[in-house]
Amino acid sequence: MFITHDEFKPTNIKYGFYTKKIPESKHRYMQHQENHENNNKLISNIFGTEKIAVVEQKHTNKVIYTKDYNGYCIADGQVTDKPGIALGVLTADCVPILLMDSDAAIVASVHAGWKGARSSITDEAIEQMKSLGAKKITAIIGPCIKQHSYEVDNDFYDNFMQESEIHKELFIPSITQNRHMFDLPKYVKTKLAIAGIDNILDINRNTYEDEEKSHKSSNVFKRGLAMLFFGFLAGFARVGITLIAIFQFIALLINEKPNKPLQEFGASLNDYIFQINEFLTVNTEKYPFPLSSWPTASNRHFE
């Protein structure tokens, strides 16, 4: 199943969020030690490129400009205007943001938790896009944890109130004493609006409670992860753009050549998404994602 926003139907962009539920009994991450070279070929076949740049998030405001494939790196966002490069970033309950100027063929993928949003990672991504020539940027907020699922303590609340009383609108009381419900996507949208982004769209899906987009029974992740996968193929102004999202990995790929139809591309991704996950998690030497640091039900409000 692909989810798109009803108000965002550009003629030169195809996009969607893939939400097919994965059978736990058949596909458990970390159980299959796939050959590294075979996985590289697998991803290359899906995207039509061997240049796949993934990042390890540190909840910072670091956004890198990727002009060539540099392999694995540390950042919370990537920007590019170069064809043939896939940009990757992982998300769980944090907010995945797609920023794009389709006319200029400039794109960015951003991972924004409350720490990154507070340190203005969106500003950094937008400024880098503008420096490349972006003028009309659209922001799409992907599935993330919503306010009624995001409980925080008094220290968290007080910290935000000390910064500005305006932040009070981001919180509502929890049914639990001395706790509050925090609106992370609203905070991100506010940051985007202040940065001058007029067209901000929200897929409006809750990763914490929507079983179609999570693995809540997974013993490996302990709660449903909603890592979002963007395959973004584009040329420059005259070539169409395809954006496809799967809840495992964010990537933006700009390609000089026209892409396959959305349905065919989505089917291919559906067939191979499990191996992609294994590629990203099993090869810990090159892609050392620390699973122990990923949010669980007990620490999600601190990420």
VOGU-3710 file (C-alpha; in Angstrom, 3 decimals, decimal comma):
1> mfithdefkp> 0,000/0,000/0,000  1,284/3,447/-0,918  0,136/6,556/0,927  0,313/9,962/-0,721  -0,953/13,365/0,292  -4,208/14,399/-1,388  -3,038/17,988/-1,708  0,299/17,141/-3,279  0,004/15,798/-6,807  2,714/17,464/-8,911
11> tnikygfytk> 2,933/16,517/-12,556  6,642/15,714/-12,483  6,775/13,894/-9,150  5,444/10,495/-8,162  5,718/9,553/-4,518  4,251/7,286/-1,888  4,762/5,812/1,541  4,906/2,051/1,487  3,031/0,529/4,435  2,753/-3,183/3,808
21> kipeskhrym> 2,894/-5,116/7,067  5,863/-7,469/7,260  5,198/-11,014/8,597  7,350/-11,332/11,690  7,690/-15,111/11,526  9,275/-14,957/8,095  11,433/-11,856/8,253  13,409/-11,137/11,406  16,188/-8,622/11,143  19,638/-9,818/12,178
31> qhqenhennn> 18,849/-13,504/11,619  20,275/-13,842/8,112  23,943/-13,119/7,406  23,656/-12,074/3,782  26,808/-11,675/1,771  27,893/-8,034/1,708  28,662/-8,052/-1,987  25,322/-9,632/-2,880  23,475/-7,023/-0,859  25,335/-4,256/-2,629
41> klisnifgte> 24,246/-5,746/-5,941  20,695/-6,049/-4,674  20,449/-2,375/-3,795  22,178/-1,407/-7,017  19,584/-3,348/-9,019  16,719/-1,617/-7,238  18,018/1,911/-7,606  20,077/1,609/-10,731  23,117/3,005/-8,930  25,980/1,742/-6,803
51> kiavveqkht> 26,253/5,121/-5,093  24,252/4,715/-1,893  25,279/7,089/0,896  23,822/6,236/4,293  24,218/8,176/7,515  24,324/7,442/11,227  22,143/9,858/13,164  23,414/11,529/16,309  20,449/13,850/16,970  22,453/16,832/15,757
61> nkviytkdyn> 21,907/19,628/13,245  24,591/18,315/10,913  23,539/18,240/7,267  26,033/17,261/4,601  26,145/18,091/0,921  26,729/14,941/-1,063  28,279/15,653/-4,431  29,795/12,209/-4,853  29,420/8,859/-3,162  31,461/8,939/0,031
71> gyciadgqvt> 30,189/5,767/1,648  29,044/5,694/5,272  29,114/8,962/7,223  27,771/10,630/10,361  25,019/13,227/9,890  21,304/13,782/10,420  20,531/15,052/6,962  21,789/15,111/3,404  21,352/17,503/0,501  22,217/16,966/-3,139
81> dkpgialgvl> 21,661/18,289/-6,620  23,769/15,592/-8,258  22,286/12,724/-10,284  22,890/9,077/-9,508  23,443/9,327/-5,742  21,147/7,777/-3,116  21,034/9,642/0,192  20,111/7,650/3,259  18,942/8,414/6,798  17,094/6,248/9,342
91> tadcvpillm> 14,126/7,213/11,493  12,139/5,535/14,250  9,604/7,743/16,047  11,469/10,877/15,016  10,210/13,013/12,157  11,402/12,139/8,642  11,306/15,212/6,418  11,557/15,377/2,654  12,519/18,793/1,322  12,490/19,367/-2,404
101> dsdaaivasv> 12,472/21,942/-5,129  11,227/19,992/-8,132  11,975/22,808/-10,582  15,610/23,040/-9,533  15,948/19,270/-8,859  17,430/19,880/-5,431  16,454/17,524/-2,617  17,178/16,839/1,032  16,361/14,103/3,525  16,296/15,016/7,210
111> hagwkgarss> 16,002/13,063/10,459  14,522/15,343/13,120  14,072/14,282/16,704  13,356/16,955/19,287  17,079/17,545/19,775  17,750/18,011/16,086  14,689/20,181/15,624  15,656/22,336/18,579  19,144/22,835/17,163  17,545/23,864/13,838
121> itdeaieqmk> 18,537/21,010/11,567  15,726/22,064/9,223  17,255/25,539/8,920  20,589/23,999/8,014  19,076/21,798/5,305  17,042/24,664/3,856  20,024/27,028/3,765  22,123/24,435/1,964  19,350/23,879/-0,573  19,044/27,624/-1,160
131> slgakkitai> 22,793/27,913/-1,644  22,433/25,421/-4,493  19,676/27,463/-6,107  16,477/26,164/-4,508  13,739/28,799/-4,365  10,418/27,009/-4,001  10,801/24,271/-1,421  8,073/21,831/-0,463  8,308/19,961/2,842  6,621/16,622/3,444
141> igpcikqhsy> 6,381/15,371/7,016  6,446/11,594/7,032  4,927/9,188/9,543  6,217/9,817/13,063  5,076/9,668/16,667  2,045/11,855/17,346  1,227/13,914/20,409  -1,200/11,488/22,029  1,534/8,810/21,972  4,481/10,961/23,058
151> evdndfydnf> 4,644/11,315/26,831  7,386/13,386/28,481  8,250/14,317/32,044  8,297/17,634/33,874  11,997/18,192/33,239  11,431/17,979/29,496  8,488/20,366/29,738  10,345/22,849/31,956  13,317/22,812/29,614  11,149/23,953/26,717
161> mqeseihkel> 9,290/26,514/28,817  12,567/28,106/29,902  13,419/28,662/26,262  10,079/30,265/25,373  6,556/30,413/26,763  5,347/30,034/23,176  6,276/26,368/23,448  3,349/25,854/25,797  1,162/25,223/22,746  3,255/22,118/22,004
171> fipsitqnrh> 2,069/20,353/25,159  -1,143/19,015/26,613  -1,542/17,383/30,044  -1,072/13,641/30,295  -3,463/11,442/32,230  -0,380/10,544/34,285  0,495/12,982/37,037  3,485/15,272/36,403  3,753/14,244/32,783  2,860/15,875/29,471
181> mfdlpkyvkt> 2,144/14,933/25,860  4,535/16,573/23,391  3,676/17,476/19,787  6,929/16,802/17,926  5,567/17,152/14,361  3,989/20,502/15,269  7,342/21,655/16,617  9,023/20,651/13,358  6,343/22,389/11,286  6,820/25,558/13,317
191> klaiagidni> 10,541/25,439/12,619  9,899/24,972/8,903  7,424/27,852/8,793  9,822/30,200/10,570  12,448/29,228/7,988  10,126/30,450/5,246  8,624/27,198/3,977  5,036/27,897/2,943  4,084/24,493/1,568  4,262/22,055/4,495
201> ldinrntyed> 2,343/18,801/4,152  1,845/16,072/6,736  1,151/12,424/5,927  -0,420/12,370/9,412  0,352/8,798/10,397  1,342/7,719/13,900  4,270/5,316/13,868  3,800/4,350/17,496  0,278/2,964/17,249  -0,250/2,053/13,598
211> eekshkssnv> 0,511/-1,632/13,261  0,519/-1,437/9,480  3,723/0,565/9,714  5,449/-1,146/12,603  6,777/-4,367/14,091  5,368/-4,090/17,597  5,875/-7,770/18,364  9,491/-7,832/17,231  11,855/-9,142/19,901  14,772/-7,441/18,195
221> fkrglamlff> 13,461/-3,888/18,197  11,077/-4,295/21,187  8,651/-1,864/19,586  7,627/-0,889/16,134  10,235/0,967/14,158  9,011/3,228/11,414  12,153/3,819/9,444  11,126/5,489/6,250  12,576/4,743/2,856  12,558/7,338/0,077
231> gflagfarvg> 13,662/6,356/-3,404  13,859/9,694/-5,158  14,703/9,526/-8,850  14,964/12,715/-10,792  16,619/14,392/-13,665  16,842/18,094/-13,876  13,753/20,142/-14,806  12,848/18,154/-17,905  13,037/14,678/-16,329  10,343/13,250/-14,072
241> itliaifqfi> 10,873/12,575/-10,409  9,760/9,518/-8,494  9,568/9,408/-4,735  8,777/6,149/-3,017  8,770/5,605/0,721  9,197/2,377/2,665  9,335/2,254/6,439  12,886/1,104/6,860  15,247/3,670/5,395  15,216/7,176/3,956
251> allinekpnk> 16,987/7,645/0,676  16,814/10,175/-2,045  18,138/9,226/-5,425  18,554/11,602/-8,308  18,946/9,931/-11,657  19,562/11,415/-15,074  17,405/8,804/-16,798  13,613/8,390/-16,593  12,519/5,937/-13,947  10,330/2,853/-14,055
261> plqefgasln> 6,629/3,328/-13,331  5,797/3,710/-9,664  3,996/0,383/-9,507  6,918/-1,616/-10,907  9,429/0,151/-8,710  7,265/-0,379/-5,643  6,885/-4,064/-6,406  10,649/-4,473/-6,686  11,151/-2,693/-3,381  8,519/-4,862/-1,746
271> dyifqinefl> 10,369/-7,987/-2,885  13,717/-6,833/-1,572  13,032/-4,653/1,452  13,873/-7,401/3,921  17,287/-7,999/2,392  17,897/-4,250/2,422  17,182/-4,170/6,137  19,591/-7,023/6,689  22,216/-5,261/4,594  21,946/-2,163/6,762
281> tvntekypfp> 21,895/-3,970/10,105  24,028/-7,080/9,653  27,089/-5,448/8,150  27,966/-3,748/11,395  31,622/-3,207/10,526  30,815/-0,840/7,683  27,331/0,220/8,792  27,528/0,170/12,606  23,965/1,036/13,546  23,788/0,682/17,349
291> lsswptasnr> 20,491/-1,130/17,850  20,716/-0,643/21,605  20,515/3,117/21,129  17,314/3,042/19,068  14,155/4,202/20,894  12,075/1,729/22,869  8,781/2,241/24,611  10,652/3,248/27,752  13,035/5,837/26,294  11,244/7,196/23,257
301> hfe> 10,636/10,626/24,788  14,353/11,184/25,313  15,294/10,642/21,656
//
